[in-house]
Structure formats: structure tokens, C-alpha cells
Amino acid sequence: MNNSIFIHRKTGNKYVVIGECLNYTNAQDGQEMVIYFRNGRTFVREKAEFLEKFVQEEPRSEERRVG
């Protein structure tokens, strides 16, 4: 998932996932989070919600591996 490009389903904006982390603040102990980036800004969102709102960009044909 790291360094992958994801597209926001509603806006069509592209974001780069830069990592994942765990939220250990009070009632959210162990909640999986996604850290992502766009236009010089860093965002964090709960992983399940992120996967509902974003779709991973398909690699272009010249980037796909031939095996």
C-alpha cells in the first residue's frame, strides 16, 4: 500500500499513501490508520473508511509486469 496512488471516489483527486499506523488514543486503541499525501499536505484517516472512499489507481500498461 505504501507509495501507491489512490483516487478519491467522489472528487477524483489523487493521493499518495505514505504509510500506515495504529491509533492508541483512549477509546481508539489499536485502530488502523492510513497516512496519505497531496499537494504538500499530509492526512490521516481510519483504514476501513479510507478503503471505502478511495480506490487504488491501476498501473499504466507500460508499468505492468509481463511474466
VODOBA-175400 format. One record per residue (C-alpha): residue number from 1; x, y, z. Coordinates in steps of 0.25 Angstrom, whole numbers, plus 5000, padded with zeros to 4 digits. Layout:
REM residues N
<n: NUM; x: X; y: Y; z: Z>
...
***
This chain:
REM residues 67
<n: 1; x: 5000; y: 5000; z: 5000>
<n: 2; x: 5012; y: 5009; z: 5003>
<n: 3; x: 5015; y: 5019; z: 4991>
<n: 4; x: 5003; y: 5015; z: 4984>
<n: 5; x: 4994; y: 5025; z: 4977>
<n: 6; x: 4979; y: 5025; z: 4982>
<n: 7; x: 4968; y: 5033; z: 4975>
<n: 8; x: 4956; y: 5039; z: 4984>
<n: 9; x: 4944; y: 5033; z: 4978>
<n: 10; x: 4935; y: 5046; z: 4980>
<n: 11; x: 4945; y: 5057; z: 4975>
<n: 12; x: 4955; y: 5049; z: 4966>
<n: 13; x: 4967; y: 5055; z: 4973>
<n: 14; x: 4979; y: 5046; z: 4974>
<n: 15; x: 4987; y: 5044; z: 4987>
<n: 16; x: 5000; y: 5036; z: 4990>
<n: 17; x: 4999; y: 5026; z: 5002>
<n: 18; x: 5012; y: 5029; z: 5010>
<n: 19; x: 5009; y: 5019; z: 5022>
<n: 20; x: 5000; y: 5012; z: 5032>
<n: 21; x: 5000; y: 5014; z: 5047>
<n: 22; x: 4992; y: 5010; z: 5059>
<n: 23; x: 4984; y: 5020; z: 5067>
<n: 24; x: 4986; y: 5018; z: 5082>
<n: 25; x: 4978; y: 5029; z: 5087>
<n: 26; x: 4967; y: 5026; z: 5098>
<n: 27; x: 4956; y: 5018; z: 5092>
<n: 28; x: 4962; y: 5016; z: 5079>
<n: 29; x: 4973; y: 5007; z: 5084>
<n: 30; x: 4979; y: 4999; z: 5072>
<n: 31; x: 4971; y: 5006; z: 5061>
<n: 32; x: 4978; y: 5004; z: 5048>
<n: 33; x: 4980; y: 5017; z: 5041>
<n: 34; x: 4985; y: 5021; z: 5027>
<n: 35; x: 4995; y: 5033; z: 5025>
<n: 36; x: 4994; y: 5040; z: 5011>
<n: 37; x: 4999; y: 5052; z: 5004>
<n: 38; x: 4994; y: 5062; z: 4993>
<n: 39; x: 4999; y: 5076; z: 4989>
<n: 40; x: 5009; y: 5078; z: 5001>
<n: 41; x: 4998; y: 5073; z: 5012>
<n: 42; x: 4998; y: 5061; z: 5020>
<n: 43; x: 4985; y: 5054; z: 5024>
<n: 44; x: 4981; y: 5042; z: 5033>
<n: 45; x: 4969; y: 5034; z: 5032>
<n: 46; x: 4963; y: 5021; z: 5039>
<n: 47; x: 4967; y: 5010; z: 5029>
<n: 48; x: 4953; y: 5004; z: 5027>
<n: 49; x: 4948; y: 5018; z: 5024>
<n: 50; x: 4960; y: 5021; z: 5014>
<n: 51; x: 4957; y: 5008; z: 5007>
<n: 52; x: 4942; y: 5012; z: 5005>
<n: 53; x: 4945; y: 5026; z: 5000>
<n: 54; x: 4958; y: 5023; z: 4991>
<n: 55; x: 4961; y: 5013; z: 4980>
<n: 56; x: 4975; y: 5009; z: 4976>
<n: 57; x: 4980; y: 5014; z: 4963>
<n: 58; x: 4983; y: 5004; z: 4953>
<n: 59; x: 4997; y: 5003; z: 4947>
<n: 60; x: 4998; y: 5008; z: 4933>
<n: 61; x: 5000; y: 4997; z: 4923>
<n: 62; x: 5015; y: 5000; z: 4921>
<n: 63; x: 5017; y: 4999; z: 4936>
<n: 64; x: 5011; y: 4985; z: 4937>
<n: 65; x: 5020; y: 4973; z: 4938>
<n: 66; x: 5020; y: 4963; z: 4928>
<n: 67; x: 5022; y: 4949; z: 4933>
***
